[in-house]
């Protein structure tokens, strides 16, 4: 799967499942916490939805907590898990 496809699916999760304004998901540098304002429960739900969508397990020991909220980081992380 290409990164662009992964990014589209992540955007769909945000827009369709979490009801985020699509315009907020356009930039790679968008922060789920700072720009989109997901709270901790929404962030947890988002992570669970990403795991389900891509059939992966996001291991807390593998992620960088200060970066998990960035769309570009999440896209790269999922891409690497799918390799």
N, CA, C and O of each residue as an XYZ file, in Angstrom:
332
protein
N       0.850     -1.171      0.000
C       0.000      0.000      0.000
C       0.901      1.241      0.000
O       1.885      1.310      0.737
N       0.552      2.197     -0.821
C       1.312      3.439     -0.930
C       0.958      4.398      0.214
O      -0.124      4.320      0.796
N       1.891      5.297      0.518
C       1.650      6.261      1.591
C       0.427      7.130      1.326
O      -0.304      7.482      2.251
N       0.208      7.473      0.066
C      -0.947      8.321     -0.280
C      -2.258      7.611      0.047
O      -3.215      8.244      0.493
N      -2.301      6.301     -0.173
C      -3.492      5.520      0.164
C      -3.702      5.455      1.676
O      -4.826      5.551      2.168
N      -2.606      5.291      2.392
C      -2.684      5.259      3.851
C      -3.200      6.589      4.364
O      -4.075      6.637      5.230
N      -2.653      7.665      3.825
C      -3.069      9.008      4.259
C      -4.552      9.234      3.975
O      -5.256      9.811      4.805
N      -5.032      8.792      2.824
C      -6.451      8.940      2.481
C      -7.332      8.186      3.473
O      -8.369      8.694      3.899
N      -6.923      6.986      3.835
C      -7.702      6.207      4.800
C      -7.694      6.863      6.177
O      -8.710      6.873      6.872
N      -6.548      7.408      6.565
C      -6.469      8.111      7.846
C      -7.374      9.338      7.819
O      -8.091      9.606      8.783
N      -7.341     10.076      6.725
C      -8.232     11.237      6.592
C      -9.691     10.817      6.670
O     -10.500     11.493      7.305
N     -10.030      9.702      6.028
C     -11.408      9.211      6.067
C     -11.830      8.860      7.489
O     -12.966      9.124      7.882
N     -10.933      8.275      8.252
C     -11.239      7.969      9.651
C     -11.560      9.258     10.396
O     -12.552      9.344     11.120
N     -10.707     10.254     10.208
C     -10.911     11.527     10.911
C     -12.218     12.201     10.508
O     -12.960     12.686     11.363
N     -12.495     12.233      9.225
C     -13.674     12.946      8.724
C     -14.951     12.148      8.957
O     -15.932     12.682      9.474
N     -14.944     10.880      8.580
C     -16.169     10.069      8.641
C     -16.503      9.561     10.044
O     -17.665      9.561     10.450
N     -15.497      9.136     10.768
C     -15.749      8.527     12.081
C     -15.698      9.530     13.225
O     -16.492      9.452     14.162
N     -14.751     10.482     13.145
C     -14.574     11.425     14.249
C     -15.165     12.802     13.955
O     -15.103     13.706     14.788
N     -15.739     12.949     12.756
C     -16.457     14.173     12.361
C     -15.565     15.415     12.391
O     -15.997     16.490     12.806
N     -14.312     15.256     11.945
C     -13.371     16.368     11.863
C     -13.587     17.079     10.531
O     -13.850     16.435      9.515
N     -13.476     18.395     10.535
C     -13.592     19.187      9.308
C     -12.497     18.750      8.336
O     -11.317     18.752      8.687
N     -12.881     18.382      7.135
C     -11.943     17.857      6.144
C     -10.802     18.837      5.851
O      -9.678     18.411      5.587
N     -11.073     20.112      5.895
C     -10.028     21.111      5.637
C      -8.882     21.022      6.641
O      -7.744     21.367      6.325
N      -9.185     20.561      7.844
C      -8.159     20.449      8.877
C      -7.224     19.264      8.658
O      -6.175     19.175      9.296
N      -7.594     18.360      7.765
C      -6.789     17.151      7.547
C      -5.904     17.244      6.306
O      -5.271     16.258      5.930
N      -5.849     18.379      5.682
C      -5.135     18.525      4.404
C      -3.612     18.575      4.525
O      -2.914     18.082      3.639
N      -3.085     19.158      5.597
C      -1.639     19.347      5.730
C      -0.984     18.175      6.465
O      -1.554     17.621      7.406
N       0.218     17.808      6.023
C       0.987     16.765      6.710
C       1.387     17.187      8.112
O       1.560     16.349      8.997
N       1.533     18.481      8.309
C       1.993     18.992      9.593
C       0.863     19.185     10.604
O       1.096     19.630     11.727
N      -0.350     18.849     10.201
C      -1.489     19.006     11.097
C      -1.304     18.176     12.355
O      -0.927     17.006     12.295
N      -1.572     18.793     13.484
C      -1.512     18.109     14.778
C      -2.924     17.749     15.217
O      -3.823     18.590     15.232
N      -3.099     16.493     15.570
C      -4.422     16.052     16.022
C      -4.825     16.718     17.324
O      -6.013     16.904     17.590
N      -3.859     17.072     18.121
C      -4.138     17.696     19.414
C      -4.239     19.215     19.279
O      -5.225     19.813     19.709
N      -3.224     19.837     18.687
C      -3.173     21.294     18.623
C      -4.087     21.895     17.554
O      -4.775     22.881     17.818
N      -4.104     21.319     16.363
C      -4.886     21.897     15.253
C      -6.318     21.379     15.200
O      -7.252     22.152     14.982
N      -6.491     20.092     15.395
C      -7.825     19.486     15.312
C      -8.508     19.453     16.669
O      -9.734     19.379     16.757
N      -7.720     19.508     17.711
C      -8.217     19.565     19.100
C      -8.904     18.275     19.554
O      -9.948     18.313     20.206
N      -8.301     17.129     19.199
C      -8.819     15.867     19.725
C      -8.450     15.770     21.199
O      -7.315     16.049     21.584
N      -9.409     15.377     22.011
C      -9.097     15.160     23.426
C      -8.553     13.738     23.597
O      -8.444     12.995     22.622
N      -8.219     13.370     24.803
C      -7.572     12.073     25.033
C      -8.462     10.894     24.638
O      -7.963      9.902     24.107
N      -9.755     10.985     24.884
C     -10.651      9.887     24.494
C     -10.790      9.791     22.984
O     -10.826      8.693     22.429
N     -10.868     10.929     22.322
C     -10.947     10.922     20.860
C      -9.652     10.388     20.259
O      -9.677      9.675     19.257
N      -8.535     10.730     20.863
C      -7.241     10.252     20.385
C      -7.144      8.734     20.532
O      -6.669      8.050     19.626
N      -7.585      8.221     21.651
C      -7.597      6.777     21.863
C      -8.508      6.098     20.845
O      -8.142      5.070     20.276
N      -9.671      6.653     20.615
C     -10.599      6.118     19.624
C      -9.961      6.141     18.239
O     -10.077      5.177     17.482
N      -9.292      7.234     17.910
C      -8.615      7.342     16.625
C      -7.569      6.239     16.463
O      -7.501      5.597     15.415
N      -6.765      6.022     17.482
C      -5.735      4.977     17.428
C      -6.370      3.605     17.231
O      -5.878      2.797     16.443
N      -7.447      3.344     17.935
C      -8.150      2.058     17.779
C      -8.711      1.901     16.373
O      -8.655      0.813     15.800
N      -9.249      2.975     15.816
C      -9.790      2.928     14.455
C      -8.690      2.697     13.424
O      -8.896      1.972     12.451
N      -7.526      3.305     13.631
C      -6.390      3.091     12.729
C      -5.927      1.638     12.809
O      -5.660      1.012     11.784
N      -5.833      1.109     14.012
C      -5.451     -0.300     14.173
C      -6.427     -1.215     13.441
O      -6.017     -2.142     12.743
N      -7.696     -0.952     13.602
C      -8.720     -1.779     12.956
C      -8.673     -1.644     11.437
O      -8.746     -2.644     10.722
N      -8.555     -0.439     10.952
C      -8.557     -0.180      9.516
C      -7.395     -0.871      8.803
O      -7.568     -1.439      7.725
N      -6.215     -0.817      9.412
C      -5.017     -1.352      8.769
C      -4.610     -2.722      9.306
O      -3.599     -3.282      8.882
N      -5.388     -3.255     10.230
C      -5.111     -4.549     10.832
C      -3.685     -4.604     11.390
O      -2.914     -5.520     11.103
N      -3.366     -3.592     12.195
C      -2.055     -3.505     12.842
C      -2.272     -3.298     14.335
O      -3.385     -3.028     14.787
N      -1.193     -3.429     15.084
C      -1.207     -3.124     16.507
C      -0.224     -1.988     16.740
O       0.962     -2.117     16.437
N      -0.708     -0.886     17.272
C       0.160      0.236     17.589
C       0.680      0.025     18.997
O      -0.058      0.131     19.976
N       1.958     -0.273     19.076
C       2.615     -0.585     20.336
C       3.118      0.702     20.983
O       3.885      1.446     20.373
N       2.695      0.963     22.195
C       3.076      2.188     22.903
C       4.586      2.316     23.052
O       5.105      3.429     23.138
N       5.292      1.203     23.085
C       6.744      1.237     23.215
C       7.440      1.633     21.913
O       8.601      2.042     21.931
N       6.742      1.515     20.796
C       7.329      1.822     19.498
C       7.111      3.265     19.053
O       7.846      3.766     18.202
N       6.137      3.917     19.604
C       5.792      5.257     19.123
C       6.469      6.347     19.946
O       6.805      6.161     21.115
N       6.651      7.464     19.307
C       7.178      8.636     19.992
C       5.985      9.480     20.417
O       5.294     10.052     19.573
N       5.743      9.559     21.708
C       4.544     10.212     22.225
C       4.379     11.651     21.764
O       3.256     12.111     21.561
N       5.477     12.360     21.598
C       5.372     13.750     21.174
C       5.052     13.891     19.689
O       4.732     14.985     19.225
N       5.135     12.788     18.940
C       4.872     12.845     17.500
C       3.600     12.116     17.076
O       3.137     12.321     15.954
N       3.027     11.287     17.915
C       1.877     10.470     17.522
C       0.707     11.317     17.046
O      -0.129     10.836     16.281
N       0.634     12.557     17.480
C      -0.461     13.421     17.077
C      -0.288     14.093     15.737
O      -1.165     14.849     15.319
N       0.820     13.844     15.041
C       1.071     14.455     13.741
C       0.655     13.503     12.626
O       1.015     12.326     12.634
N      -0.100     14.020     11.674
C      -0.579     13.168     10.583
C       0.560     12.536      9.799
O       0.464     11.372      9.410
N       1.624     13.270      9.560
C       2.751     12.716      8.799
C       3.406     11.555      9.559
O       3.790     10.556      8.951
N       3.533     11.683     10.876
C       4.131     10.620     11.685
C       3.256      9.370     11.669
O       3.759      8.255     11.523
N       1.965      9.557     11.819
C       1.038      8.420     11.827
C       1.069      7.706     10.481
O       1.085      6.476     10.429
N       1.079      8.471      9.397
C       1.142      7.881      8.057
C       2.412      7.065      7.892
O       2.363      5.930      7.418
N       3.555      7.633      8.281
C       4.829      6.920      8.175
C       4.852      5.677      9.061
O       5.359      4.630      8.658
N       4.308      5.795     10.254
C       4.280      4.675     11.193
C       3.467      3.515     10.605
O       3.921      2.371     10.616
N       2.288      3.806     10.100
C       1.440      2.759      9.517
C       2.136      2.139      8.303
O       2.128      0.920      8.130
N       2.732      2.980      7.473
C       3.447      2.490      6.276
C       4.518      1.481      6.685
O       4.610      0.404      6.096
N       5.315      1.815      7.674
C       6.375      0.917      8.130
C       5.826     -0.375      8.723
O       6.414     -1.442      8.545
N       4.701     -0.281      9.428
C       4.081     -1.488     10.013
C       3.557     -2.428      8.926
O       3.500     -3.641      9.129
N       3.181     -1.879      7.789
C       2.613     -2.679      6.711
C       3.677     -3.297      5.800
O       3.358     -4.146      4.967
N       4.914     -2.887      5.949
C       5.984     -3.421      5.091
C       6.233     -4.893      5.374
O       7.097     -5.505      4.746
